[in-house]
Amino acid sequence: MFRSVVKRIVFGLLYPCRYKLSSKKKINNKKVVFVETHEDYITDNFKLLYEELKTLGYEVSVCFLKVSSSSWGTIIKRSLELIGNIGDAAYVFIDESNSLFGAFRLRKETKLIQLWHACGAFKKWGFSVADKNFGDDLKSLRRYSGHRNYSLVTVSGKEVCWAYEEAFGLSKESGIVKPLGVSRTDMYFDKEYVNMAKQHLSKLPIDVSGKKVIAYLPTFRGSIDKAAGPYEFDIERLKKYRDKYVFVIKNHPFVKEGLVIPDEMQDFCVNADRDITIEDLIIASDICITDYSSVVFEYSLMDKPIIFYSYDLEDYEKERGFYYPYREFVPGPVCDNMKQLVDAIDNIDNFDYERLNHFKELYMNGCDGHATKRILDYINAKQQ
């Protein structure tokens, strides 16, 4: 009850008043603000656009809210600072849902651009999971929805536009969701970056020479604040591969405690949460094992095998649900247990690359190495 009252005061009075004051300033057509919701550094979701806008002479700044690691009071304080900063901004970029933008109407001269942090459309979120275990209640979503202020939502391909419209509560007629591509994916087409990423395997605390690398990239389970990793991954079942493969595990950033690797398995299996970026691992690995993670979309750009280990599929469907029928949608073998996972690895030479290519062309056709340029061209940033 107390939390609800505080939220009404903050969103109904504090935030709107702060924006009303800050938006009285004359618009600065060269001012750009990026909003990092969770991290304390500028992420790859923003990096290429950030660097290009600075090169073009824009006044670029970044606001770090650090929502997942801060108290309510600190978040409110930082949010007020952000609202004060965007009052005269020409462009504001975000890559997460942020309800503070639902507390007021942005002035028409300010463009709020949602880049979203993931490619494609896999597991449901936003309005698609309203009133479900994972989602918020529909009443709160409608009252505090920042989506109504969007000027543009960029997505990885035309096929997924409808899913983002549903998740953000936007009409198709609005034309706000555009398949311009995901800026971050441009790095996968940069030969210099690709070569550098492969060299970064040497940072791992394990010898990968002469072996192929299998990346295990699972998503989280449960709520964001209590995110858990997968619990049924029997590393001992994989020890027969120790002479051929190295298994590199990288958990979702929300997961605080990852899989524990027994000492006797650490010569071929390593937890790399702090040693290598997800982008580097996508490029440098030879095979991917995942579950319900949107990493599948980026990995499909690599034209390398993807195996889906979904031992808890039924539970996950009840908790979140998917935008497409899971078993028909994913571009690789689906494994319900460790035996099936081992069989899939044994038969990796028979992987269906034609199905993978169809998946990539359908859901990632906006990601061709030129997404950053298309986004800037679309918002006329290069013509200022």
N, C-alpha and C positions, 0 to 999 in steps of 0.2 A: 504494500500500500504506500509506504513512505517513498519507495523508489519511483512509483508511478506518479506521485505528486511532484517530486523533484523534476522528473522528466517533463511534465506538463509546464512547469515554471520555466525550465531551461529552454525548451523548444517553443513554447507559446509566448514567451516574453523576452528572455535574455538574448537568444540568438537573433530573433527578428529585429529587436531594437538595435543591436550591434550592427546588423547589416544595413538597417535604414540610415544609420549615421555614416557608415563607411562608404555607402554608395552615393552619397551626396557629392563626392569628389568627381571632378571631370575624368572621363574615361581616358586611360593611357593605352593607346593602340599598340604600344610596344611592350606591354607588361604581360608576362606569362607566369602562372603559378602551377606547380606540380604538387599533388597531395599524396604523400606516402602514408598509408593508413597504419601499417604495422611495423615496418622496418625503420631503422635509424640511418639508412643510407639510400642512395638513389638506385633503384632496381633496374634490371634489364628491360622491364616493361616500359620504362621512361627514357632510358639512357640515350638511345639513338635520336629521338625527337629532341631531348634536352640539348644534346650537343649541336644538332643542326640549327635549332632556334638561336642558340648563342652565337653560332657562326653567322647567322643572318642578322645579327645586331639587336636581338630582342633582350629585354631586361628580364632574365629568367631567375626564379627563386624556387626553393623546395620547402614545403612544410611537412615536418615529421610528427604525426599524431601519436604514433606508438601505442595504438589502442590496446593491443593484446598484452602489453606489459606494463600498463599504467593504471593508476587509481582513477575513480570517477572524477574526483576533483581536478586532477592533473589533465585529464582528457578535456574537460569543460574549459579549463584555462587555455589549453593549446587551441581548442576549437574557436574560442573567442578571438585569439590572435590571428588564426586563419581567416575568419570572417572579416576581420578588420583589414586584412591584406588583400582580399579579393574584391573589395568594393569598387576599385577602379581598374581591375584587370580586364584585358581584352580576351584572354584565354585562360581557362582553368582545366587542367588535365587530372583525371582520377582513373584508378584501375580496380577499384573495389566498390561495393555498395557502401554508401555513406549517408546515414539518415540526417545528418546536420543540414544537408542541402534541401531537406524537406521542410525546414522550419521557416523558409521565406521564398519569395519569388525572385530569381535573379533578374537584374536589369537586362533589357533586350540587347544591349551592346556587348554584354559578357557572354562568351560561348563556353558552355560546360561540356567537355568532351570525355566520354567514357571509353577508355581503351580496353577495359576488362583484362584480367591477368591470365586468362586461359584461352586456348584456341578451341574451336569447335563447340559442340554442345553435347555433353555426355550425361552426367548426373544432374538432377534438377536442383534449382535454387530459386530464391526470390518468391514472386507470386505463384510460381509453379508448385511450391511446397507449403503454401500458406495453410495454417491450421493442422499441419502434420507434425510428427515428432521432431523432425529436424528444423522445420521452418518457424517463422514468427506467426502470430495470429493475424488474420486478414485485416482486422480493424486497425491494428497498429501499423501494418504495412501501408495502408491507405492514408492514415493520418500523418505518418512521418516519412513518406516516400520521397527520396531525393531524385528519383528517376524522372519526375515530371519536369525537371529543369534541364534535362539533356538537350543539347543542340545536335549532338552526333554520338552514335555508338558504332565503333568499328569492330567488325568480326572477320573471321578467317575465310569465310566462303558464303556464297549465296544461299546454299542449302540450309544453313543454320540461322538465318535471319529471323524466321518465325519463332524459334525457341527463345531468342533474346527479347523479342517483342512480348512474348508471354511472360517471361521471367521478370521483366521490368515494367509490366503493365502498360505497354505502349501499343498504340494501334498501328496496323500495317499502313494505313493511309497517311500516318504522320511522316513516313519516309525517313525517320531518324536513324534506323539501323541500316548500315551500309557495309557491304562486303569488300571493304578497301584493303583488307589484310591486317595482320598483327605486326606492328613495327618491330617488335623483338625478333621475329623470325628472319629478318633481313640478314642477321649475323650468320645464319646457316648457309648463306650463298656467298659469303665473304671468304675467299680462299685463304687469305692470310690468317683470319680468325680460326678457320677450320684446322689449319696446320698447327697453330698455337694450342688449340684445345687438345689435340692428340698428344702433344708434348706434355700436357699437364697430367697425364696418367702417371708420370714419374713422381708426382707429389704424393701418391698413395703409399701408405705404409706397408706395401706388399709388392713383391716382384711379379710383374706382368709379362716379362720378356718370354717370347716363344709360346704364349698362350692367348686364347681369345678371351674377351671380356664380356661377361653377361651382367647387365645392369638390372637390379631389382628395384623398381621404382613404384612402390605402392602409395595409395592415398591414405587419408586418415579415416578413422571411424568415430562416430559420436559427435558431440558438439565441439565447437572451435576451442572453447576454454578447457575442455576435458578430452582433447583429441588423443586417440589411441592408435597405435600402429597395428598391423596384422599380427595375430598370435599363433597361427598355424603355418609356420614355415620351418620345416624340419631340415636344418642344415646338414645333419648327419646323413640324410638320404642322398645328399649331393656329393659326398666325399669320393665317389667313384670317378668324378670328373676332375680331381685335383691336378692331374697331369695335363689336362687339355684346356680347362677353363679357370678363370678367376671370377668369383662372384663379388660384385660391388653393390652394396646395399645403401640406398639413400632415401631416408624417410621424408615424408611431407614436413615442411617447416613448422607446422602446428604441433607435431608430435614431440613431446619432451623426452620420452624414454623409448628408444628403439629396441630392435631385437638384440639379444645378448648372444655373442658369438663365442662358443667354447674355445679355450686356449688351443686345443688340439686341432681346431678347424681354421685357425687364423693364418695358415700358410696358403689358403686358397679362397678365403672369404673375409671380407673386410667391411666395416661400417664407415662410410665416407661422408657423413653429414657435414663435417668441417673441412674436409680435404680437397674437395673438387666441386665446382658448380654443377647444377643439373644440366645446364646447356652444354658444358664441356663433356659431361658423361654421355649425353645423347649423341654427340658427335663421335666420341672416341670409342664407345662400346660397339660390340659386334651383334649382340642380341639383347632385346629388352623383355623383361618379365614385369608385368604390371597387373592391375586389377580393374579399378573404376576411375583411374586417374586420367585427366585430360592430356597427360604427357603423350598419350597415344597419337594425338594429332600432330604434334611436333616431330615425334619419332618417325611418323610415316613419311616425312620429307627426306629421311635418310635412306629409304629403300632397303631397310634391313628388317629381319624377322622380329615379330612381336608375339609373345605368348601371354595369355591371360589366365592368371591364377586367381580364381574367384570362388574359394571354398565357402564363403558366407554370402553368396549371391542372393539367396532368398531373403535373408535378414536385411541386406542392404537395399533390396528393392522395396521392402516395407518401410525402411527408414527414410530413404531419399527418393527412390524411383529414377527412371531414365527417360530421356526424350525419345529414344528409339529402343525397340526390343533388343536386349543385350546380346543374346547369342547370335542373332542374325546380323547385328550391327558391327561388332568388333572384327577387325581384319586379321584374325589369327586364331589358332586353336584355343578353346576354352577348357580349362582344367579345374575340376571340382575337388581334387585332392592331390597329395604329393605324388602318388603313383602315376596319375595322368600327367603331372608336370614333368616328371622324369621321362616318361614316354615321349612327350612333346619335344624335349631337348634331344633325345635319342634320334628323333625323326626330323630334325631341323632342316636337313638337306631337301626334304620334300615340301618345304614351306610354300604356300600359295602366294607368289608375288603378284599375280594378276589381280587377285582380290585386294591386296594391299594398294596397288596402283589405282584401282577404281575408287577405293576409300579416299585416297589422297586427292584425286581429281574432284571428288564430290564435295568434300568438306574443307579443303585447304587451297582452293583455286585462287584465293586472294593473296596467298603467301608465295611470292615469286622473287623475293629479293628487292622489291621496289615499294613495299607497303608504306614506309616512312615518307617517301616522296609523294605518294598518292594522298596520304592523309594531309600533309601540309598544302598540297595543291588544292585539295577539296575545301579546306577552311580559308583559302586565299592567303595563307601565311607568307608565301613567297612573293606576294605582290604588294606587301605593305611598304 
